[in-house]
Amino acid sequence: MRAKGQESDEKLFIFNVWMGDQLVSIYPYYLATEELAGLLERSGFTGFEARPAEVRKGEQFHELRPEVLLPRFVLLEINGLLGQSDFSDHANALVVSSEALETILSTKPRMLRHEPFAD
């Protein structure tokens, strides 16, 4: 996956592959499906804002998996404070509260790597 800047505030992300995870990253960006972002917002989690994002399938994706439909994604703008918010950024890594992690894990991600935070 790669990101391309556009003249508008909306960023374009091109997927060459997608394994079905509702949270994906291409540092420094984090994308969530609209479904997951809505769940996070309704749960009252702090430290992020959902922003519009355009997502497209890349040429390789079209060739290898033409039957796969991408869901709608939003850009998660991480703006939380470490230790105070459910979402924050520390040393180029996304840090989430245990409650937010449980919510993300409930979507059964296949590619998510996570480990306990140790400062």
Buried (B, 14 or more C-beta within 10 A) or exposed (E): BEBEEEEEEEBBBBBBEBEEBBBBBEEEBBBBBBEBBEBBEEEEBBBBBBEEBBBEBBEEBEEEBEEBEEEEBBBBEBEBEEEEBBBBBEEEEBBBBEEBBEBBEEBEBEEBEEEEBEE
